[in-house]
Amino acid sequence: MFAFLKNTFLGLTRSSRFTGSLQNQLKLVAGMKTYEEPPDYSGVVLPERPKLKFINKVPNFKKAKKEMKKLRDIRGPAQTANTFARGQYGIVALGGGYLHWGHIEMMRLTINRRIDPRTTFARWRVNAPYKPITRKGLGQRMGGGKGAIDHYVTPVRCGRMVLELGGRCEFGEVEPILTEVAKKLPFPAKVVSRESLAAMYQEERERELNNQNPWTFQRVVSTNMLGIRKVLSPFDLRHNGKYVGKFRLPGRV
């Protein structure tokens, strides 16, 4: 049977003017396949409790203390928990915002129900809600001092890791779960792996090194063009205008 098919194909190729190219395309290969080598998980150690732990809605304070807004808690880049610790995949914040207890419970329930604790573990990279948010009741007159504490939130800055996953699993297995969670967060977030996070930071450094535009923010500010220094804050000078409030400007060099 194979000899008959081979003679038929060779006869067709001899009668055509594209003899060499057709013969290369019509070669018979008996089941030869090349598979990728599976990853090695020999060094992966799962923790005793692989699932996300429950986080309290209210901190255990002896006496709750009211605070001001302190918007600086969500401004600028994150100085801690901005890289992976133990996991291979996670969610990184691309802007500032506040995590409520409802968001934390949504992440915990979604991930704990859909991961396999025998092969995968998850851990938090954010703190429990600790910042008090006050609120007055409806229909009250203005004045009368600061309102009572209504709930607690967790401030998150740009670049902060929210949570991370790891274990004997590949990125394609956990990406749909993390993407579903990242879309429901109150700030822009992105699903990353160790490799993609390092590539993202490397791309930012290369963009700064290979910049061809001589009119950078740092040069405009250092020479005080058009008196721009009078409208800039020390925060803008420290971060070269890359952050405006809780938002990050990714295209600014």
C-alpha positions as CSV (number, residue, x, y, z in Angstrom):
1,M,0.0,0.0,0.0
2,F,2.8,2.4,0.9
3,A,4.8,1.5,-2.2
4,F,1.7,2.2,-4.4
5,L,1.2,5.6,-2.8
6,K,4.9,6.4,-3.1
7,N,5.0,5.5,-6.8
8,T,1.8,7.5,-7.4
9,F,3.2,10.6,-5.7
10,L,6.6,10.3,-7.4
11,G,4.9,9.9,-10.8
12,L,2.9,13.1,-10.2
13,T,6.1,15.0,-9.2
14,R,8.0,13.8,-12.3
15,S,5.3,15.1,-14.6
16,S,5.3,18.5,-13.1
17,R,7.9,21.3,-13.3
18,F,8.1,21.7,-9.5
19,T,9.8,18.3,-8.9
20,G,12.1,19.2,-6.1
21,S,9.7,21.1,-3.9
22,L,6.8,18.7,-4.3
23,Q,9.0,15.7,-3.5
24,N,10.0,17.4,-0.2
25,Q,6.4,18.1,0.7
26,L,5.1,14.6,-0.2
27,K,7.6,12.5,1.8
28,L,5.9,9.9,3.9
29,V,6.8,9.9,7.6
30,A,5.6,7.0,9.7
31,G,4.3,8.6,12.9
32,M,7.3,10.8,13.8
33,K,6.4,13.4,16.4
34,T,8.4,15.7,18.6
35,Y,7.0,16.6,22.0
36,E,8.2,19.2,24.4
37,E,10.0,18.1,27.5
38,P,7.7,18.4,30.5
39,P,8.8,20.7,33.3
40,D,10.7,19.4,36.3
41,Y,8.9,19.7,39.6
42,S,11.3,17.7,41.7
43,G,12.3,20.8,43.8
44,V,8.7,22.0,44.5
45,V,7.6,21.5,48.1
46,L,3.9,22.2,48.9
47,P,3.1,23.9,52.2
48,E,1.0,22.1,54.9
49,R,-2.0,24.4,54.1
50,P,-2.0,25.1,50.4
51,K,-5.2,27.1,50.2
52,L,-5.7,30.8,50.9
53,K,-6.4,31.4,54.6
54,F,-9.4,33.3,55.9
55,I,-8.7,37.0,56.6
56,N,-10.6,38.9,59.3
57,K,-13.0,41.6,58.3
58,V,-12.0,43.9,61.3
59,P,-8.6,44.1,62.8
60,N,-8.2,43.1,66.5
61,F,-7.6,46.5,68.0
62,K,-8.2,47.2,71.7
63,K,-9.5,50.6,70.7
64,A,-10.3,51.6,67.1
65,K,-8.5,54.8,66.1
66,K,-9.8,57.1,63.4
67,E,-7.5,58.2,60.7
68,M,-7.4,60.8,57.9
69,K,-7.6,59.9,54.3
70,K,-3.9,59.7,53.7
71,L,-4.1,59.2,49.9
72,R,-0.3,58.8,49.9
73,D,-1.0,55.2,50.9
74,I,-2.0,54.4,47.3
75,R,0.2,56.9,45.4
76,G,3.5,55.9,43.7
77,P,5.2,52.5,43.3
78,A,5.1,49.7,45.8
79,Q,8.3,49.4,47.8
80,T,7.5,46.0,49.3
81,A,6.1,42.7,47.9
82,N,6.8,43.8,44.3
83,T,8.5,40.5,43.3
84,F,7.7,36.8,43.7
85,A,8.5,35.1,47.0
86,R,7.6,31.4,46.6
87,G,5.1,31.0,43.8
88,Q,5.5,31.0,40.0
89,Y,2.3,32.8,39.0
90,G,0.4,35.7,40.5
91,I,-1.5,39.0,40.1
92,V,0.3,42.3,40.1
93,A,-1.5,45.7,40.5
94,L,-1.0,48.2,37.7
95,G,-2.5,51.1,39.7
96,G,-3.4,52.1,43.2
97,G,-6.6,51.4,45.1
98,Y,-8.3,50.0,48.2
99,L,-9.1,46.3,48.7
100,H,-12.3,45.8,50.6
101,W,-13.0,42.6,52.6
102,G,-15.5,41.6,49.9
103,H,-12.7,41.6,47.3
104,I,-10.5,39.5,49.5
105,E,-13.3,37.0,50.1
106,M,-14.0,36.9,46.3
107,M,-10.4,36.0,45.6
108,R,-10.3,33.4,48.4
109,L,-13.4,31.6,47.4
110,T,-12.8,31.6,43.7
111,I,-9.2,30.3,43.9
112,N,-9.8,27.8,46.7
113,R,-12.7,26.2,44.9
114,R,-10.9,25.8,41.6
115,I,-7.3,24.8,42.4
116,D,-6.2,21.3,43.2
117,P,-4.6,21.4,46.7
118,R,-2.6,18.2,45.9
119,T,-0.6,20.0,43.2
120,T,-1.1,23.7,43.7
121,F,-0.8,26.2,46.6
122,A,-1.7,29.9,46.9
123,R,-0.7,32.6,49.4
124,W,-1.5,36.2,50.1
125,R,0.9,39.0,49.4
126,V,-1.3,41.8,50.9
127,N,-2.1,42.6,54.5
128,A,-5.5,42.1,56.2
129,P,-7.8,45.2,56.1
130,Y,-6.3,47.7,58.7
131,K,-7.1,51.2,57.4
132,P,-10.4,52.6,58.9
133,I,-13.0,54.3,56.7
134,T,-15.5,56.5,58.5
135,R,-19.0,57.4,57.3
136,K,-21.9,59.3,58.6
137,G,-25.5,58.1,58.5
138,L,-28.0,59.3,55.9
139,G,-30.0,62.4,56.6
140,Q,-27.6,64.0,59.1
141,R,-26.7,67.6,59.2
142,M,-23.2,68.8,58.4
143,G,-20.8,69.2,61.3
144,G,-20.7,67.3,64.5
145,G,-17.2,65.9,64.1
146,K,-15.8,62.9,62.2
147,G,-18.2,60.1,61.6
148,A,-18.0,56.6,63.1
149,I,-15.8,53.9,61.5
150,D,-17.8,52.0,58.9
151,H,-15.3,49.4,57.5
152,Y,-11.6,48.7,57.0
153,V,-9.6,48.5,53.7
154,T,-6.2,47.5,52.6
155,P,-4.2,50.1,50.5
156,V,-2.5,48.8,47.4
157,R,0.1,50.6,45.4
158,C,1.1,50.1,41.7
159,G,3.4,47.1,41.3
160,R,2.3,45.3,44.4
161,M,1.7,41.6,44.2
162,V,-1.8,40.8,45.4
163,L,-1.4,37.0,45.6
164,E,0.7,34.2,44.1
165,L,0.3,30.6,43.1
166,G,2.8,27.8,42.7
167,G,3.3,24.1,42.8
168,R,3.3,21.3,40.2
169,C,1.2,23.2,37.6
170,E,1.7,25.2,34.4
171,F,0.7,28.7,33.6
172,G,-2.0,27.6,31.2
173,E,-3.8,25.8,34.0
174,V,-4.1,28.7,36.4
175,E,-4.3,31.7,34.0
176,P,-8.1,31.5,33.5
177,I,-8.6,31.5,37.3
178,L,-6.3,34.4,37.9
179,T,-7.7,36.4,34.9
180,E,-11.2,36.0,36.3
181,V,-10.1,37.3,39.7
182,A,-8.0,40.2,38.2
183,K,-11.0,41.6,36.3
184,K,-13.0,42.0,39.5
185,L,-10.4,44.0,41.4
186,P,-11.0,47.7,42.1
187,F,-7.8,48.7,40.3
188,P,-6.1,47.6,37.0
189,A,-4.3,44.3,37.5
190,K,-2.4,41.8,35.3
191,V,-1.8,38.1,35.5
192,V,2.0,37.4,35.4
193,S,4.5,34.7,35.8
194,R,8.1,34.9,37.0
195,E,9.3,35.1,33.4
196,S,6.7,37.6,32.2
197,L,7.2,39.9,35.2
198,A,10.9,40.0,34.6
199,A,10.4,40.6,30.9
200,M,8.0,43.5,31.8
201,Y,10.6,45.2,34.0
202,Q,13.3,44.6,31.4
203,E,11.2,46.2,28.7
204,E,10.8,49.3,30.8
205,R,14.5,49.6,31.4
206,E,15.3,49.1,27.7
207,R,12.7,51.8,26.8
208,E,14.5,54.2,29.0
209,L,18.0,53.3,27.7
210,N,17.0,53.3,24.0
211,N,14.9,56.5,24.1
212,Q,15.5,58.7,21.1
213,N,13.4,61.6,22.2
214,P,15.8,64.2,23.8
215,W,12.9,66.1,25.5
216,T,12.4,63.8,28.4
217,F,10.6,64.8,31.6
218,Q,13.8,64.9,33.6
219,R,15.5,67.3,31.2
220,V,12.4,69.6,31.0
221,V,12.2,69.7,34.8
222,S,16.0,70.1,35.4
223,T,16.2,73.1,33.0
224,N,12.8,74.6,34.3
225,M,11.4,75.1,30.8
226,L,8.5,77.6,30.8
227,G,8.8,77.7,34.6
228,I,7.3,74.3,35.0
229,R,8.8,73.7,38.4
230,K,6.2,76.0,40.1
231,V,3.4,73.6,39.2
232,L,5.3,70.4,40.1
233,S,5.3,68.7,43.5
234,P,8.2,66.9,45.2
235,F,6.4,63.7,44.4
236,D,6.6,64.4,40.6
237,L,10.3,65.2,40.9
238,R,11.0,62.0,42.8
239,H,9.3,59.7,40.3
240,N,9.9,61.8,37.1
241,G,6.2,62.3,36.4
242,K,5.5,58.6,36.0
243,Y,2.7,58.6,38.5
244,V,-0.3,60.9,38.8
245,G,-2.2,60.2,42.0
246,K,-3.0,56.5,42.1
247,F,-2.5,56.2,38.3
248,R,0.6,55.2,36.4
249,L,1.7,56.6,33.0
250,P,3.4,53.7,31.3
251,G,4.5,55.6,28.2
252,R,6.4,58.3,30.1
253,V,10.2,57.9,30.1
